[in-house]
């Protein structure tokens, strides 16, 4: 018996399974690309900035107490900056000693400060109007200016603004957590 040579069919295309597999892989890759190229969600960006600011305030409070210096925070529409009080000429100057407290500009986020107390007598005045004046004080004695920092998205009006409450001891809490902690 002689074996017959097997007839080989020349493949002239792709099977349906191969085509579907390629389409699914392209879909998955497109989904990953869209997610990675999509601008960050404004609500997530606000939450991240609030958490960053909260950590920086806690750090600055500890630095003020440990180094016995007066630290202020100037909040403005485009961001915020930490200031240090120079006793020799009674001026608030940008904090340059620590990279953690460098000025921060926030694109697309509006910040505002609402003081829960009237201006305290004895607060050092700024004689040079070109120099920033702090809205929030973190004093070396452990005291602070109580109030609320509000963060809102400029590019999405539907995003709920977030708030960071600062106590008179310099503790910073997200407002919803501060409300739950009250008796």
C-alpha positions in Angstrom: 0.0 0.0 0.0 1.2 3.2 -1.0 0.4 6.2 1.1 -1.3 9.0 -0.6 0.3 12.3 -0.3 -1.8 14.6 1.9 -3.3 17.4 0.0 -2.3 20.6 1.5 -4.8 23.4 1.3 -3.2 26.8 0.8 -4.6 29.2 3.5 -6.1 32.1 1.7 -7.4 34.2 4.6 -8.0 34.2 8.3 -10.4 32.2 10.3 -13.3 33.8 12.1 -11.6 33.1 15.5 -8.4 34.8 14.5 -10.3 37.9 13.3 -12.3 38.1 16.5 -9.2 37.7 18.6 -7.5 40.6 16.8 -10.6 42.8 17.2 -10.8 42.1 20.9 -7.1 42.8 21.4 -7.4 46.1 19.5 -10.4 47.0 21.6 -8.5 46.3 24.9 -5.5 48.4 23.7 -7.8 51.3 22.6 -9.5 51.2 26.1 -6.1 51.4 27.8 -5.0 54.2 25.6 -8.1 56.3 26.1 -7.9 55.9 29.9 -4.2 56.9 29.9 -4.7 59.8 27.6 -7.9 61.0 29.3 -7.4 64.2 31.3 -7.7 63.6 35.0 -11.2 63.7 36.5 -11.7 67.2 38.2 -13.1 65.6 41.3 -10.1 63.3 41.7 -7.7 66.2 41.1 -9.5 68.3 43.8 -9.3 65.4 46.3 -5.6 64.9 45.6 -4.8 68.6 46.1 -6.9 68.7 49.3 -5.0 65.7 50.7 -1.6 67.2 49.6 -2.5 70.6 51.3 -3.6 68.8 54.4 -0.3 67.0 54.7 1.7 70.1 54.1 -0.3 72.1 56.8 0.4 69.3 59.3 4.1 69.3 58.3 4.3 73.1 58.6 2.6 73.0 62.0 5.1 70.6 63.3 8.0 72.6 61.8 6.7 75.8 63.4 6.6 74.2 66.8 9.9 72.3 66.6 11.9 75.2 65.1 10.1 77.9 67.0 9.3 79.9 63.9 6.1 81.5 62.7 4.7 80.1 59.5 1.9 81.6 57.4 -0.1 80.3 54.4 -1.1 82.7 51.7 -4.1 81.3 49.8 -4.9 82.8 46.4 -7.0 81.9 43.3 -4.1 80.3 41.5 -2.6 78.3 44.4 -0.9 78.8 47.8 2.4 79.5 49.3 4.0 79.1 52.7 5.5 82.1 54.3 8.0 82.6 57.1 7.9 85.6 59.5 11.2 87.4 59.6 11.4 89.2 63.0 14.2 91.6 62.0 12.1 93.7 59.6 8.6 92.2 60.5 8.0 90.9 57.0 6.4 87.7 55.7 8.7 86.1 53.1 8.3 83.1 50.9 9.5 79.9 52.7 12.7 78.8 50.9 14.3 76.6 53.5 12.3 73.5 52.8 11.3 72.1 49.4 8.2 70.5 50.9 6.7 74.0 51.5 7.5 75.5 48.1 4.8 77.6 46.4 2.2 75.6 44.5 0.4 76.8 41.5 -2.8 75.0 40.7 -4.2 75.1 37.1 -7.9 74.7 37.0 -8.4 74.9 40.7 -9.7 77.9 42.7 -8.7 78.2 46.4 -10.3 80.5 48.9 -9.9 81.1 52.6 -12.7 81.7 55.1 -11.4 82.8 58.5 -13.7 81.7 61.4 -12.4 84.5 63.6 -11.9 88.3 63.1 -8.4 89.6 62.7 -6.4 89.1 65.9 -4.8 92.2 67.5 -1.1 91.9 67.5 -0.8 90.1 64.1 2.3 91.5 62.4 1.4 93.9 59.7 3.1 93.9 56.3 4.7 97.2 55.6 5.5 96.4 52.0 2.3 95.9 50.0 4.2 93.9 47.4 4.9 91.1 49.9 2.2 88.5 50.4 0.4 88.5 53.7 -0.7 85.1 55.2 -4.3 84.2 55.5 -3.6 81.3 57.9 -1.0 81.4 60.7 0.7 78.4 62.2 2.5 79.8 65.3 5.4 78.4 67.2 3.2 78.2 70.3 1.0 75.6 68.7 -1.8 77.9 67.9 -3.3 78.5 64.5 -5.9 80.6 62.7 -9.0 78.5 62.5 -11.0 78.6 59.3 -11.8 76.7 56.1 -9.9 76.4 52.8 -12.2 75.8 49.9 -11.1 74.1 46.7 -13.3 74.2 43.6 -12.7 73.2 40.0 -12.7 76.0 37.5 -13.1 73.8 34.5 -16.1 71.7 35.7 -19.0 73.4 37.4 -20.6 70.0 38.2 -17.7 69.0 40.5 -18.6 69.5 44.2 -16.1 71.8 45.9 -14.1 70.3 48.7 -13.2 72.0 52.0 -10.3 71.6 54.5 -11.1 72.8 58.0 -8.2 74.1 60.1 -8.6 74.1 63.9 -7.2 76.6 66.4 -4.5 74.1 67.1 -3.4 73.8 63.5 -5.0 70.4 62.8 -6.4 70.2 59.3 -9.3 67.9 58.5 -11.5 67.4 55.5 -14.7 69.3 56.4 -16.9 66.2 56.3 -14.6 64.5 58.8 -14.5 67.5 61.1 -18.3 67.6 61.1 -18.4 63.9 62.2 -15.9 64.5 64.9 -18.0 67.2 66.6 -20.3 66.0 69.5 
